[in-house]
Amino acid sequence: MAREFGRNARVSSQMQKELSLVLQRDIDDSRLGFITINEVVVTKDLAVAKVYVTVLNADEQGKKANVKLLNELSPVIRHQLAKRMRLRHISDLRFHYDDSFDTGMRVSELLSDLHERDLDKPEEG
């Protein structure tokens, strides 16, 4: 009988939870901002994990700097992750900025502006 969620999905989900805890408790770097792990996508062979993050309260340059710093710290983060997860092989971590939150906020602003314009426009009879 086929499982509803494959091994990749289970590993990705667990890795997301553990990465959040590692960044919150184990990585003590003042250069990192408030980082949220949005999604972890693991390849079929579990060799590479793409970690999509969001950095709150940072400008564009700050977001890039945080992602670059995370990629530089990935061996340390990976080591901490290996202590927490019961896997023989821990995936290589590659951090990417997830701009879906920014896109969603922009769409929300545009819809709000459109709604305000419709309210200001007089009804045609």
All heavy atoms as an XYZ file, in Angstrom:
1009
protein
N       0.844     -1.184      0.000
C       0.000      0.000      0.000
C       0.890      1.249      0.000
O       1.830      1.367      0.771
C      -0.887     -0.030      1.235
C      -1.898      1.052      1.271
S      -3.039      0.714      2.607
C      -3.430      2.357      3.050
N       0.592      2.179     -0.871
C       1.398      3.389     -1.000
C       1.146      4.327      0.178
O       0.022      4.453      0.654
C       1.061      4.105     -2.302
N       2.213      4.960      0.628
C       2.076      5.915      1.723
C       1.597      7.247      1.172
O       1.934      7.634      0.056
C       3.410      6.113      2.416
C       3.853      4.888      3.156
C       5.097      5.195      3.935
N       5.491      4.001      4.669
C       6.625      3.889      5.305
N       7.476      4.880      5.290
N       6.924      2.796      5.952
N       0.843      7.925      1.995
C       0.312      9.216      1.561
C       1.428     10.248      1.412
O       1.425     11.047      0.494
C      -0.729      9.705      2.573
C      -1.461     10.929      2.115
C      -2.588     11.280      3.045
O      -3.143     10.385      3.691
O      -2.906     12.474      3.124
N       2.385     10.217      2.337
C       3.511     11.135      2.284
C       4.788     10.331      2.133
O       5.076      9.454      2.942
C       3.591     11.996      3.549
C       2.412     12.891      3.727
C       1.422     12.588      4.642
C       2.275     14.033      2.969
C       0.330     13.409      4.794
C       1.183     14.859      3.115
C       0.208     14.553      4.034
N       5.571     10.643      1.112
C       6.816      9.935      0.869
C       7.888     10.316      1.870
O       7.717     11.228      2.688
N       8.987      9.627      1.780
C      10.089      9.880      2.703
C      10.617     11.300      2.554
O      10.944     11.956      3.547
C      11.208      8.872      2.463
C      12.347      9.023      3.448
C      13.255      7.827      3.448
N      14.179      7.936      4.571
C      15.498      7.940      4.439
N      16.038      7.835      3.249
N      16.264      8.039      5.495
N      10.685     11.781      1.320
C      11.174     13.152      1.089
C      10.341     14.168      1.846
O      10.875     15.093      2.458
C      11.145     13.493     -0.394
C      12.252     12.829     -1.156
O      13.059     12.117     -0.578
N      12.289     13.041     -2.444
N       9.029     14.007      1.787
C       8.138     14.954      2.459
C       8.312     14.886      3.973
O       8.329     15.922      4.653
C       6.686     14.676      2.078
N       8.468     13.691      4.500
C       8.656     13.547      5.946
C       9.991     14.138      6.389
O      10.059     14.837      7.410
C       8.552     12.074      6.357
C       7.164     11.500      6.198
C       7.028     10.146      6.861
N       8.117      9.220      6.593
C       8.143      8.336      5.612
N       7.134      8.262      4.767
N       9.169      7.512      5.470
N      11.056     13.866      5.621
C      12.373     14.416      5.958
C      12.351     15.938      5.841
O      12.884     16.639      6.702
C      13.473     13.794      5.069
C      14.794     14.532      5.218
C      13.658     12.322      5.400
N      11.712     16.459      4.799
C      11.627     17.918      4.607
C      10.912     18.580      5.775
O      11.353     19.605      6.295
C      10.892     18.243      3.315
O      11.618     17.825      2.210
N       9.801     17.995      6.182
C       9.023     18.555      7.280
C       9.818     18.543      8.584
O       9.864     19.547      9.308
C       7.734     17.756      7.437
O       7.006     18.209      8.532
N      10.447     17.423      8.882
C      11.240     17.327     10.105
C      12.439     18.261     10.055
O      12.780     18.907     11.044
C      11.693     15.885     10.332
C      12.400     15.670     11.644
C      11.509     15.907     12.840
O      10.301     15.707     12.763
N      12.096     16.347     13.935
N      13.066     18.366      8.884
C      14.222     19.239      8.731
C      13.825     20.699      8.948
O      14.566     21.466      9.560
C      14.844     19.047      7.351
C      16.239     19.587      7.224
S      17.004     19.210      5.639
C      17.467     17.505      5.900
N      12.649     21.087      8.470
C      12.169     22.459      8.661
C      12.014     22.762     10.150
O      12.441     23.811     10.632
C      10.847     22.665      7.929
C      10.289     24.058      8.069
C       9.013     24.257      7.280
O       8.554     23.365      6.567
N       8.430     25.415      7.405
N      11.420     21.844     10.887
C      11.235     22.048     12.330
C      12.572     22.145     13.049
O      12.782     23.039     13.882
C      10.425     20.893     12.919
C       9.001     20.845     12.468
C       8.317     19.591     12.971
C       6.966     19.422     12.316
N       6.359     18.113     12.633
N      13.467     21.223     12.731
C      14.758     21.197     13.418
C      15.631     22.399     13.049
O      16.322     22.941     13.899
C      15.497     19.891     13.115
C      14.792     18.648     13.613
C      14.601     18.586     15.121
O      15.357     19.261     15.857
O      13.702     17.866     15.568
N      15.584     22.818     11.790
C      16.347     24.006     11.382
C      15.873     25.246     12.127
O      16.683     26.097     12.517
C      16.237     24.228      9.874
C      17.196     23.446      9.007
C      16.817     23.585      7.538
C      18.625     23.895      9.224
N      14.575     25.358     12.316
C      14.039     26.494     13.068
C      14.606     26.512     14.482
O      15.017     27.564     14.984
C      12.518     26.425     13.131
O      11.962     26.532     11.860
N      14.639     25.346     15.108
C      15.183     25.264     16.467
C      16.687     25.538     16.495
O      17.186     26.211     17.403
C      14.881     23.889     17.065
C      13.403     23.608     17.348
C      13.205     22.170     17.782
C      12.870     24.572     18.389
N      17.409     25.021     15.513
C      18.860     25.247     15.455
C      19.148     26.736     15.312
O      20.004     27.284     16.026
C      19.497     24.446     14.294
C      20.904     24.929     13.990
C      19.508     22.963     14.616
N      18.457     27.407     14.403
C      18.703     28.836     14.198
C      18.293     29.651     15.426
O      18.908     30.666     15.740
C      17.959     29.333     12.961
C      18.531     28.872     11.630
C      17.641     29.324     10.483
C      19.948     29.387     11.428
N      17.277     29.194     16.102
C      16.773     29.920     17.261
C      17.672     29.741     18.477
O      17.928     30.697     19.206
C      15.370     29.428     17.572
C      14.630     30.205     18.615
C      13.229     29.654     18.801
O      13.014     28.443     18.777
N      12.278     30.534     18.972
N      18.167     28.519     18.695
C      18.860     28.207     19.946
C      20.368     28.035     19.816
O      21.106     28.410     20.723
C      18.280     26.928     20.539
C      16.827     27.061     20.894
C      16.289     25.783     21.448
N      14.855     25.927     21.708
C      14.047     24.929     21.915
N      14.515     23.684     21.899
N      12.768     25.136     22.149
N      20.837     27.444     18.737
C      22.238     27.039     18.657
C      23.138     28.022     17.918
O      24.325     28.096     18.216
C      22.352     25.662     17.982
C      21.632     24.585     18.780
O      21.496     24.751     20.004
O      21.213     23.575     18.173
N      22.610     28.733     16.944
C      23.421     29.670     16.164
C      23.330     31.044     16.812
O      22.262     31.664     16.835
C      22.956     29.726     14.693
C      22.976     28.341     14.061
C      23.813     30.709     13.909
C      24.337     27.665     14.059
N      24.441     31.489     17.346
C      24.465     32.773     18.052
C      25.331     33.747     17.258
O      26.508     33.923     17.536
C      25.010     32.580     19.465
C      24.852     33.833     20.301
O      23.929     34.618     20.026
O      25.659     34.030     21.230
N      24.729     34.344     16.239
C      25.440     35.302     15.403
C      24.617     36.581     15.352
O      23.473     36.572     14.885
C      25.644     34.734     13.999
C      26.687     35.507     13.213
O      26.756     36.743     13.382
O      27.416     34.890     12.432
N      25.180     37.658     15.829
C      24.442     38.917     15.911
C      24.136     39.508     14.536
O      23.265     40.371     14.412
C      25.224     39.929     16.745
O      26.475     40.180     16.143
N      24.834     39.042     13.502
C      24.593     39.572     12.162
C      23.297     39.055     11.553
O      22.760     39.646     10.622
C      25.763     39.226     11.235
C      27.076     39.849     11.676
C      28.212     39.354     10.849
N      28.452     37.939     11.162
C      29.315     37.174     10.522
N      30.023     37.664      9.527
N      29.487     35.915     10.866
N      22.788     37.926     12.067
C      21.553     37.352     11.532
C      20.350     38.120     12.056
O      20.268     38.449     13.235
C      21.422     35.877     11.933
C      22.305     34.895     11.198
C      22.123     33.496     11.775
C      22.000     34.885      9.718
N      19.409     38.365     11.171
C      18.176     39.020     11.554
C      17.144     37.996     12.008
O      17.458     36.855     12.321
N      15.890     38.428     12.030
C      14.796     37.540     12.407
C      14.447     36.698     11.188
O      13.833     37.166     10.240
C      13.590     38.353     12.884
C      12.497     37.505     13.424
C      12.621     36.896     14.664
C      11.353     37.295     12.690
C      11.603     36.100     15.155
C      10.331     36.504     13.174
C      10.464     35.899     14.414
N      14.851     35.430     11.213
C      14.726     34.553     10.052
C      13.639     33.525     10.294
O      13.552     32.928     11.367
C      16.066     33.849      9.776
C      17.100     34.889      9.387
C      15.917     32.791      8.694
C      18.483     34.366      9.219
N      12.813     33.324      9.279
C      11.763     32.317      9.310
C      12.038     31.298      8.215
O      12.298     31.673      7.067
C      10.384     32.960      9.067
O      10.185     34.000     10.016
C       9.276     31.950      9.194
N      11.963     30.026      8.567
C      12.118     28.947      7.586
C      10.741     28.692      6.985
O       9.842     28.214      7.665
C      12.649     27.648      8.239
C      13.917     27.903      9.051
C      12.853     26.567      7.184
C      15.119     28.241      8.242
N      10.567     29.016      5.706
C       9.268     28.846      5.053
C       9.064     27.448      4.504
O       7.975     26.889      4.618
C       9.098     29.852      3.919
C       8.951     31.255      4.436
O       8.910     31.496      5.625
N       8.874     32.194      3.521
N      10.102     26.906      3.890
C       9.962     25.604      3.243
C      11.335     24.971      3.074
O      12.338     25.663      2.909
C       9.303     25.775      1.867
C       8.999     24.494      1.155
C       8.322     24.708     -0.194
O       8.305     25.851     -0.698
O       7.831     23.719     -0.737
N      11.345     23.644      3.126
C      12.558     22.881      2.834
C      12.198     21.877      1.753
O      11.237     21.118      1.895
C      13.086     22.150      4.084
C      14.296     21.300      3.740
C      13.445     23.141      5.183
N      12.954     21.905      0.649
C      12.734     20.971     -0.452
C      13.986     20.105     -0.559
O      15.073     20.608     -0.788
C      12.477     21.717     -1.778
C      12.293     20.733     -2.914
C      11.271     22.632     -1.651
N      13.788     18.804     -0.377
C      14.895     17.858     -0.403
C      14.836     17.077     -1.710
O      13.762     16.665     -2.154
C      14.817     16.899      0.802
C      15.975     15.926      0.797
C      14.800     17.672      2.098
N      16.001     16.856     -2.334
C      16.048     16.066     -3.558
C      15.692     14.609     -3.239
O      15.704     14.196     -2.082
C      17.445     16.122     -4.201
O      18.404     15.655     -3.249
C      17.788     17.532     -4.641
N      15.381     13.847     -4.282
C      14.962     12.453     -4.091
C      15.998     11.619     -3.352
O      15.652     10.770     -2.535
C      14.657     11.792     -5.437
C      13.305     12.117     -5.971
C      12.993     11.234     -7.150
C      11.542     11.450     -7.540
N      11.131     10.504     -8.567
N      17.272     11.861     -3.643
C      18.325     11.089     -2.987
C      18.752     11.694     -1.646
O      19.703     11.224     -1.021
C      19.528     10.934     -3.903
C      20.148     12.258     -4.306
O      19.590     13.312     -3.951
O      21.185     12.234     -4.998
N      18.068     12.736     -1.194
C      18.319     13.425      0.076
C      19.711     14.052      0.147
O      20.212     14.327      1.226
C      18.126     12.481      1.267
C      16.770     11.800      1.405
C      16.764     10.877      2.608
C      15.652     12.797      1.496
N      20.335     14.285     -0.997
C      21.687     14.835     -1.008
C      21.711     16.347     -0.794
O      22.626     16.875     -0.166
C      22.385     14.498     -2.321
N      20.709     17.038     -1.312
C      20.680     18.498     -1.244
C      19.327     18.953     -0.706
O      18.284     18.433     -1.110
C      20.919     19.124     -2.637
C      20.821     20.632     -2.579
C      22.262     18.703     -3.192
N      19.369     19.917      0.194
C      18.143     20.514      0.723
C      18.153     21.998      0.398
O      19.078     22.716      0.783
C      18.048     20.300      2.222
N      17.140     22.442     -0.327
C      16.967     23.870     -0.581
C      16.093     24.411      0.541
O      14.963     23.971      0.729
C      16.283     24.113     -1.921
C      17.126     23.778     -3.111
C      16.385     24.107     -4.379
C      17.205     23.764     -5.603
N      16.470     24.062     -6.845
N      16.630     25.363      1.271
C      15.931     25.935      2.418
C      15.501     27.345      2.040
O      16.341     28.208      1.777
C      16.840     25.963      3.668
C      16.082     26.504      4.861
C      17.400     24.580      3.952
N      14.193     27.565      2.001
C      13.648     28.868      1.643
C      13.335     29.640      2.921
O      12.593     29.166      3.777
C      12.392     28.707      0.785
C      12.708     28.109     -0.570
C      12.600     26.740     -0.799
C      13.153     28.913     -1.604
C      12.913     26.190     -2.029
C      13.469     28.374     -2.844
C      13.343     27.010     -3.046
O      13.661     26.472     -4.268
N      13.932     30.826      3.031
C      13.807     31.623      4.250
C      13.244     33.004      3.938
O      13.318     33.486      2.808
C      15.170     31.788      4.960
C      15.727     30.444      5.394
C      16.169     32.516      4.107
N      12.693     33.610      4.975
C      12.239     34.992      4.915
C      12.933     35.750      6.037
O      13.064     35.229      7.143
C      10.712     35.087      5.116
O      10.071     34.282      4.148
C      10.220     36.510      4.965
N      13.384     36.951      5.745
C      14.017     37.806      6.747
C      13.093     38.990      6.973
O      12.819     39.754      6.041
C      15.405     38.289      6.276
C      16.065     39.126      7.355
C      16.279     37.125      5.878
N      12.615     39.115      8.182
C      11.694     40.206      8.493
C      12.456     41.450      8.927
O      13.551     41.362      9.476
C      10.723     39.774      9.591
C       9.820     38.608      9.233
C       8.917     38.265     10.411
C       8.974     38.919      8.010
N      11.852     42.591      8.674
C      12.405     43.895      9.047
C      13.797     44.128      8.474
O      14.699     44.596      9.171
C      12.428     44.067     10.564
C      11.056     44.003     11.168
O      10.067     44.363     10.535
N      10.965     43.529     12.394
N      13.968     43.788      7.195
C      15.260     44.019      6.540
C      15.009     44.561      5.140
O      14.024     44.218      4.497
C      16.053     42.725      6.466
N      15.918     45.428      4.700
C      15.827     45.933      3.333
C      16.404     44.890      2.380
O      16.833     43.811      2.797
C      16.556     47.273      3.204
C      18.022     47.180      3.601
O      18.438     46.136      4.143
O      18.752     48.149      3.353
N      16.402     45.201      1.098
C      16.854     44.247      0.085
C      18.308     43.818      0.316
O      18.641     42.643      0.200
C      16.693     44.876     -1.308
C      16.607     43.874     -2.424
C      15.408     42.952     -2.320
O      14.324     43.392     -1.920
O      15.577     41.763     -2.651
N      19.157     44.765      0.652
C      20.560     44.458      0.904
C      20.706     43.589      2.152
O      21.513     42.658      2.180
C      21.350     45.752      1.060
C      22.834     45.545      1.197
C      23.577     46.868      1.322
O      22.970     47.928      1.376
N      24.886     46.790      1.382
N      19.907     43.859      3.172
C      19.939     43.060      4.398
C      19.480     41.637      4.166
O      20.026     40.690      4.761
N      18.490     41.459      3.301
C      18.007     40.119      2.980
C      19.095     39.306      2.291
O      19.344     38.146      2.641
C      16.769     40.208      2.083
C      15.572     40.810      2.784
C      14.437     41.059      1.810
C      13.300     41.790      2.487
N      12.214     42.151      1.574
N      19.761     39.936      1.313
C      20.839     39.246      0.602
C      21.986     38.915      1.543
O      22.582     37.836      1.460
C      21.333     40.106     -0.561
C      20.354     40.203     -1.703
C      20.873     41.093     -2.812
C      19.843     41.224     -3.923
N      20.284     42.124     -4.975
N      22.299     39.836      2.450
C      23.395     39.619      3.395
C      23.078     38.456      4.338
O      23.955     37.638      4.649
C      23.657     40.886      4.197
N      21.819     38.366      4.784
C      21.421     37.272      5.672
C      21.490     35.925      4.965
O      21.958     34.941      5.543
C      20.013     37.512      6.233
C      20.026     38.388      7.452
O      20.385     37.950      8.530
N      19.637     39.647      7.274
N      21.036     35.873      3.717
C      21.082     34.616      2.963
C      22.534     34.210      2.711
O      22.895     33.034      2.849
C      20.279     34.726      1.648
C      20.505     33.529      0.762
C      18.792     34.894      1.942
N      23.371     35.184      2.378
C      24.793     34.893      2.159
C      25.435     34.370      3.441
O      26.196     33.393      3.409
C      25.515     36.163      1.687
C      26.970     35.941      1.386
C      27.644     37.216      0.916
C      29.117     36.949      0.649
N      29.867     38.168      0.441
N      25.116     34.984      4.566
C      25.659     34.550      5.845
C      25.175     33.141      6.209
O      25.951     32.312      6.701
C      25.273     35.540      6.944
C      25.798     35.244      8.338
C      27.326     35.209      8.339
C      25.289     36.275      9.319
N      23.911     32.855      5.939
C      23.389     31.513      6.199
C      24.123     30.469      5.361
O      24.435     29.379      5.854
C      21.885     31.459      5.919
C      20.980     32.067      6.970
C      19.550     32.134      6.457
C      21.042     31.284      8.269
N      24.381     30.799      4.107
C      25.119     29.865      3.249
C      26.556     29.677      3.740
O      27.116     28.587      3.620
C      25.086     30.319      1.793
C      23.773     29.968      1.131
O      23.289     28.843      1.237
N      23.175     30.932      0.463
N      27.153     30.730      4.293
C      28.499     30.602      4.853
C      28.489     29.756      6.128
O      29.427     29.020      6.406
C      29.086     31.987      5.156
C      29.429     32.783      3.921
C      29.818     34.218      4.222
O      29.866     34.605      5.421
O      30.074     34.969      3.270
N      27.415     29.867      6.905
C      27.294     29.116      8.155
C      26.701     27.727      7.957
O      26.522     26.999      8.925
C      26.411     29.888      9.148
C      26.971     31.178      9.729
C      25.910     31.887     10.555
C      28.194     30.894     10.564
N      26.402     27.350      6.716
C      25.712     26.079      6.481
C      26.460     24.855      7.020
O      25.805     23.929      7.512
C      25.349     25.915      5.010
O      26.479     25.724      4.222
N      27.799     24.779      6.993
C      28.443     23.606      7.611
C      28.176     23.507      9.120
O      27.950     22.419      9.642
C      29.932     23.824      7.325
C      29.974     24.717      6.139
C      28.780     25.607      6.270
N      28.186     24.638      9.804
C      27.915     24.650     11.244
C      26.457     24.272     11.499
O      26.154     23.464     12.390
C      28.225     26.046     11.841
C      27.857     26.118     13.302
C      29.668     26.405     11.616
N      25.550     24.847     10.717
C      24.127     24.548     10.856
C      23.875     23.075     10.555
O      23.120     22.401     11.266
C      23.292     25.466      9.941
C      23.468     26.929     10.355
C      21.824     25.067      9.962
C      22.894     27.930      9.368
N      24.533     22.571      9.536
C      24.382     21.165      9.150
C      24.870     20.243     10.270
O      24.253     19.213     10.557
C      25.162     20.924      7.866
C      24.996     19.545      7.311
C      25.720     19.454      5.968
N      25.629     18.101      5.473
C      26.650     17.404      5.008
N      27.839     17.960      4.936
N      26.483     16.180      4.600
N      25.959     20.613     10.910
C      26.484     19.815     12.020
C      25.483     19.783     13.182
O      25.239     18.718     13.769
C      27.827     20.395     12.472
C      28.451     19.653     13.609
N      29.034     18.420     13.457
C      28.551     19.962     14.925
C      29.478     18.007     14.629
N      29.194     18.925     15.535
N      24.917     20.931     13.509
C      23.915     20.991     14.577
C      22.669     20.191     14.202
O      22.061     19.535     15.048
C      23.542     22.443     14.882
C      24.646     23.257     15.488
C      25.069     22.741     16.856
O      24.245     22.272     17.633
N      26.357     22.819     17.136
N      22.311     20.250     12.936
C      21.150     19.506     12.447
C      21.398     18.002     12.536
O      20.495     17.235     12.889
C      20.852     19.920     11.005
C      19.577     19.411     10.375
C      18.361     19.951     11.104
C      19.523     19.833      8.908
N      22.616     17.585     12.254
C      22.966     16.160     12.322
C      22.829     15.627     13.743
O      22.466     14.465     13.939
C      24.378     15.951     11.805
N      23.104     16.459     14.733
C      22.947     16.042     16.124
C      21.481     15.797     16.480
O      21.176     14.966     17.323
C      23.500     17.115     17.074
C      24.994     17.245     17.066
C      25.381     18.331     18.057
C      26.855     18.558     18.103
N      27.223     19.631     19.048
N      20.589     16.527     15.814
C      19.177     16.468     16.155
C      18.383     15.431     15.362
O      17.371     14.942     15.836
C      18.529     17.834     15.934
C      19.030     18.895     16.864
C      18.446     20.243     16.463
N      18.704     21.233     17.464
C      17.892     21.523     18.467
N      16.761     20.884     18.590
N      18.204     22.448     19.337
N      18.840     15.133     14.147
C      18.078     14.224     13.283
C      18.757     12.861     13.226
O      19.972     12.763     13.204
C      17.946     14.809     11.874
C      17.084     16.044     11.838
S      16.757     16.644     10.186
C      15.630     15.404      9.597
N      17.941     11.831     13.179
C      18.461     10.474     13.136
C      18.506      9.981     11.698
O      17.681      9.198     11.262
C      17.592      9.574     14.003
C      17.692      9.949     15.464
C      16.701      9.274     16.348
N      16.474      7.873     16.007
C      15.493      7.153     16.506
N      14.649      7.707     17.342
N      15.332      5.895     16.162
N      19.473     10.499     10.963
C      19.701     10.096      9.577
C      21.172      9.749      9.411
O      22.028     10.321     10.086
C      19.354     11.243      8.617
C      17.902     11.661      8.495
C      17.788     12.911      7.633
C      17.075     10.548      7.892
N      21.462      8.831      8.508
C      22.862      8.498      8.242
C      23.580      9.642      7.547
O      24.749      9.895      7.778
C      22.948      7.264      7.343
C      22.776      6.002      8.078
C      23.090      4.853      7.173
N      22.783      3.619      7.866
C      22.632      2.473      7.271
N      22.759      2.384      5.968
N      22.355      1.413      7.971
N      22.875     10.268      6.630
C      23.476     11.337      5.827
C      22.592     12.573      5.924
O      21.393     12.505      5.688
C      23.599     10.896      4.369
C      24.119     11.961      3.466
N      25.438     12.331      3.453
C      23.494     12.757      2.571
C      25.598     13.311      2.574
N      24.435     13.582      2.029
N      23.185     13.693      6.265
C      22.453     14.953      6.322
C      22.704     15.700      5.023
O      23.841     15.811      4.559
C      22.891     15.812      7.528
C      22.541     15.115      8.830
C      22.254     17.190      7.491
C      21.059     14.979      9.091
N      21.650     16.201      4.440
C      21.720     16.899      3.160
C      22.593     18.148      3.242
O      22.701     18.776      4.296
C      20.311     17.319      2.728
O      19.433     16.232      2.771
N      23.202     18.503      2.111
C      23.872     19.786      1.999
C      22.804     20.865      2.007
O      21.802     20.760      1.290
C      24.678     19.878      0.698
C      25.907     18.995      0.713
O      26.462     18.763      1.808
O      26.311     18.541     -0.372
N      23.018     21.889      2.787
C      22.017     22.949      2.927
C      22.348     24.103      1.994
O      23.473     24.606      1.984
C      21.982     23.446      4.369
C      21.682     22.400      5.440
C      21.801     23.014      6.819
C      20.307     21.806      5.226
N      21.353     24.513      1.228
C      21.483     25.680      0.348
C      20.326     26.621      0.655
O      19.167     26.271      0.448
C      21.476     25.257     -1.114
C      22.670     24.363     -1.404
C      22.816     24.047     -2.838
N      23.949     23.118     -2.989
C      24.027     22.236     -3.936
N      23.080     22.145     -4.848
N      25.064     21.440     -4.016
N      20.663     27.783      1.144
C      19.643     28.742      1.564
C      19.284     29.674      0.414
O      20.155     30.152     -0.303
C      20.142     29.539      2.770
C      20.267     28.702      4.013
C      21.461     28.069      4.327
C      19.190     28.533      4.862
C      21.591     27.292      5.458
C      19.295     27.755      6.005
C      20.503     27.134      6.298
N      17.986     29.928      0.277
C      17.463     30.829     -0.747
C      16.428     31.737     -0.090
O      15.707     31.314      0.815
C      16.792     30.055     -1.884
C      17.678     29.063     -2.552
N      18.562     29.417     -3.540
C      17.843     27.731     -2.368
C      19.213     28.343     -3.941
N      18.800     27.309     -3.237
N      16.351     32.972     -0.584
C      15.330     33.883     -0.065
C      14.001     33.577     -0.743
O      13.922     33.438     -1.960
C      15.723     35.350     -0.300
C      14.732     36.274      0.352
C      14.739     36.455      1.726
C      13.766     36.930     -0.395
C      13.819     37.266      2.344
C      12.837     37.743      0.214
C      12.863     37.914      1.579
O      11.937     38.713      2.188
N      12.960     33.471      0.051
C      11.614     33.205     -0.449
C      10.864     34.536     -0.533
O      10.516     35.125      0.498
C      10.889     32.239      0.488
C       9.527     31.828     -0.026
O       9.216     32.145     -1.190
O       8.788     31.180      0.727
N      10.642     35.003     -1.750
C      10.003     36.305     -1.917
C       8.482     36.216     -2.023
O       7.830     37.209     -2.338
C      10.577     37.032     -3.134
C      10.359     36.287     -4.427
O       9.887     35.142     -4.391
O      10.680     36.852     -5.488
N       7.894     35.066     -1.734
C       6.439     34.927     -1.843
C       5.721     35.824     -0.835
O       4.645     36.361     -1.128
C       6.013     33.470     -1.654
O       6.364     33.006     -0.378
N       6.310     36.026      0.352
C       5.701     36.907      1.339
C       5.669     38.344      0.823
O       4.647     39.033      0.925
C       6.473     36.836      2.664
C       5.916     37.724      3.737
C       4.744     37.393      4.396
C       6.562     38.896      4.078
C       4.232     38.218      5.382
C       6.061     39.727      5.063
C       4.893     39.392      5.723
N       6.794     38.795      0.258
C       6.859     40.156     -0.291
C       5.878     40.323     -1.448
O       5.214     41.357     -1.560
C       8.278     40.466     -0.775
C       9.282     40.449      0.360
O       8.885     40.662      1.523
O      10.469     40.216      0.075
N       5.781     39.312     -2.295
C       4.851     39.355     -3.428
C       3.411     39.412     -2.931
O       2.598     40.173     -3.456
C       5.055     38.123     -4.332
O       6.423     38.086     -4.743
C       4.157     38.176     -5.549
N       3.101     38.618     -1.917
C       1.762     38.619     -1.341
C       1.392     39.967     -0.747
O       0.255     40.441     -0.894
N       2.344     40.592     -0.066
C       2.094     41.920      0.512
C       1.861     42.954     -0.590
O       0.994     43.816     -0.469
C       3.267     42.343      1.405
C       3.384     41.542      2.677
S       1.937     41.661      3.733
C       2.045     43.345      4.262
N       2.618     42.856     -1.664
C       2.461     43.788     -2.792
C       1.100     43.618     -3.446
O       0.423     44.610     -3.750
C       3.585     43.555     -3.815
C       3.503     44.431     -5.027
C       3.837     45.877     -4.708
N       3.728     46.654     -5.909
C       3.110     47.819     -5.992
N       2.599     48.377     -4.920
N       3.039     48.449     -7.126
N       0.663     42.377     -3.650
C      -0.658     42.117     -4.236
C      -1.749     42.644     -3.310
O      -2.724     43.256     -3.766
C      -0.850     40.608     -4.508
C      -2.291     40.283     -4.837
C       0.068     40.160     -5.637
N      -1.576     42.443     -2.007
C      -2.551     42.938     -1.038
C      -2.662     44.466     -1.097
O      -3.765     45.018     -1.048
C      -2.154     42.496      0.362
O      -3.035     43.005      1.315
N      -1.522     45.154     -1.205
C      -1.529     46.613     -1.313
C      -2.250     47.070     -2.582
O      -3.038     48.020     -2.553
C      -0.105     47.155     -1.324
C       0.605     47.094      0.000
C       2.056     47.534     -0.116
O       2.441     48.095     -1.165
O       2.810     47.307      0.850
N      -1.966     46.393     -3.694
C      -2.611     46.759     -4.956
C      -4.121     46.554     -4.885
O      -4.893     47.398     -5.360
C      -2.013     45.956     -6.114
C      -0.577     46.294     -6.496
C      -0.052     45.288     -7.519
C      -0.485     47.709     -7.033
N      -4.547     45.450     -4.296
C      -5.984     45.197     -4.162
C      -6.643     46.210     -3.238
O      -7.763     46.655     -3.490
C      -6.231     43.780     -3.665
C      -5.926     42.666     -4.653
C      -6.064     41.308     -3.977
C      -6.831     42.755     -5.871
N      -5.946     46.585     -2.177
C      -6.473     47.586     -1.252
C      -6.620     48.942     -1.949
O      -7.642     49.625     -1.784
C      -5.552     47.713     -0.046
O      -6.006     48.707      0.825
N      -5.616     49.318     -2.732
C      -5.689     50.578     -3.474
C      -6.834     50.559     -4.479
O      -7.558     51.553     -4.627
C      -4.372     50.852     -4.212
C      -3.237     51.182     -3.267
O      -3.506     51.467     -2.081
O      -2.077     51.148     -3.724
N      -7.009     49.453     -5.140
C      -8.093     49.303     -6.107
C      -9.450     49.410     -5.426
O     -10.357     50.072     -5.917
C      -7.968     47.959     -6.840
C      -8.953     47.698     -7.961
C      -8.737     48.690     -9.099
C      -8.795     46.275     -8.467
N      -9.562     48.780     -4.259
C     -10.812     48.840     -3.503
C     -11.111     50.269     -3.048
O     -12.254     50.725     -3.126
C     -10.740     47.894     -2.297
C     -11.977     47.853     -1.477
N     -13.160     47.314     -1.933
C     -12.235     48.304     -0.231
C     -14.090     47.434     -1.008
N     -13.539     48.020      0.042
N     -10.094     50.995     -2.591
C     -10.290     52.385     -2.163
C     -10.703     53.265     -3.334
O     -11.550     54.152     -3.178
C      -9.004     52.921     -1.526
C      -8.712     52.357     -0.161
C      -7.401     52.836      0.402
O      -6.813     53.792     -0.158
O      -6.956     52.254      1.404
N     -10.127     53.008     -4.511
C     -10.519     53.789     -5.691
C     -11.966     53.528     -6.059
O     -12.688     54.438     -6.453
C      -9.616     53.450     -6.876
C      -8.515     54.455     -7.085
C      -7.881     54.353     -8.428
N      -7.275     53.023     -8.579
C      -6.940     52.477     -9.726
N      -7.143     53.132    -10.840
N      -6.402     51.293     -9.789
N     -12.393     52.282     -5.943
C     -13.789     51.952     -6.246
C     -14.741     52.607     -5.258
O     -15.847     53.019     -5.625
C     -14.002     50.434     -6.231
C     -13.447     49.767     -7.476
O     -13.108     50.487     -8.438
O     -13.346     48.521     -7.478
N     -14.349     52.728     -4.008
C     -15.194     53.375     -3.005
C     -15.274     54.875     -3.235
O     -16.310     55.498     -2.981
C     -14.672     53.094     -1.597
C     -14.828     51.671     -1.087
C     -14.190     51.533      0.289
C     -16.288     51.258     -1.035
N     -14.197     55.468     -3.705
C     -14.168     56.909     -3.962
C     -14.910     57.289     -5.238
O     -15.378     58.418     -5.374
C     -12.720     57.411     -4.065
C     -12.002     57.342     -2.735
O     -12.686     57.237     -1.693
O     -10.748     57.373     -2.731
N     -15.016     56.345     -6.167
C     -15.680     56.627     -7.444
C     -17.205     56.677     -7.211
O     -17.770     55.767     -6.624
C     -15.335     55.534     -8.459
C     -15.781     55.857     -9.863
C     -15.153     54.915    -10.867
C     -15.956     53.647    -10.960
N     -15.505     52.752    -12.021
N     -17.872     57.745     -7.694
C     -19.326     57.830     -7.494
C     -20.056     56.774     -8.346
O     -19.607     56.367     -9.412
C     -19.677     59.238     -7.981
C     -18.543     59.656     -8.845
C     -17.339     58.892     -8.388
N     -21.165     56.317     -7.804
C     -21.997     55.327     -8.495
C     -22.644     55.948     -9.725
O     -23.128     57.069     -9.689
C     -23.109     54.825     -7.560
C     -22.625     54.012     -6.396
C     -22.316     52.588     -6.781
O     -22.986     52.055     -7.681
O     -21.384     52.017     -6.206
N     -22.619     55.188    -10.811
C     -23.296     55.668    -12.029
C     -24.658     55.039    -12.086
O     -24.839     53.855    -11.864
C     -22.466     55.290    -13.257
C     -21.144     56.030    -13.307
C     -20.352     55.653    -14.540
O     -20.925     55.068    -15.484
O     -19.151     55.941    -14.555
N     -25.671     55.822    -12.361
C     -27.040     55.354    -12.268
C     -27.596     55.006    -13.541
O     -28.377     54.353    -13.968
